[in-house]
């Protein structure tokens, strides 16, 4: 029953949210289409500005994976995952996700191919993909593109949020979907 309720909510959440935005804009007499197009124009120019930062992050992630550093971190964390009940197979996803959305997507697809998208590991990987963010990517690309040099608490806060999302993903899938 609970799984069915979550499924229904998932199907209707975005259409209801879009309808809410359009209704709110209509009530406030905002020209929704014009504002949307203006935002799209700004998005294009932002995309051009972030390309150098994006390339730096992509190269860094490639070096991180190719150097064996990711495998080293996984071997260090494996005993902890056995004790806590977190599947070691999703650790690469947890390590790469703060660095690269594309890299994490690739790892998630590997998990899907190996274990199946409806397996416990597949569901954890998919939930983790939605519950965490690309913290280092955001700091490098978006902060760099607007010239923010002192990120202060952004890195620790983002990584703590990623860790919370990782743990919550495992708990949520094990409690709600299995």
Residue pairs with C-beta under 8 A, 6 or more apart in sequence:
2 176
3 176
3 177
6 176
21 32
22 32
25 32
25 35
26 32
46 145
49 145
50 141
50 142
50 144
50 145
53 140
53 141
53 144
53 145
54 141
56 140
57 99
57 100
57 136
57 137
57 140
57 141
58 100
58 102
60 99
61 96
61 99
61 100
61 103
64 70
64 99
65 96
65 103
70 92
70 95
70 96
73 91
73 95
74 88
74 91
74 92
74 95
77 88
77 91
78 88
78 91
80 86
81 87
81 88
81 91
82 88
85 170
85 174
86 167
86 170
87 120
87 121
87 124
87 170
89 111
89 114
89 115
89 121
90 111
90 121
90 124
90 125
90 128
90 170
92 107
93 104
93 107
93 108
93 111
93 125
93 128
93 129
94 128
94 132
94 162
94 166
96 103
96 104
96 107
97 104
97 128
97 129
97 132
97 133
97 134
97 162
97 166
98 132
98 133
98 134
98 135
98 136
98 137
98 158
98 159
98 162
99 134
99 136
99 137
100 134
100 137
101 134
101 137
104 129
104 134
105 129
107 125
108 125
108 126
108 129
111 121
111 122
111 125
112 122
112 125
114 121
115 121
115 122
116 122
117 123
117 126
120 173
120 174
120 178
123 173
123 177
123 178
124 169
124 170
124 173
127 169
127 172
127 173
128 165
128 166
128 169
128 170
131 165
131 166
131 168
131 169
131 172
132 161
132 162
132 165
132 166
132 169
133 158
133 161
133 162
133 165
135 155
135 158
135 159
135 161
135 162
136 155
136 158
138 158
139 151
139 154
139 155
139 158
143 151
143 154
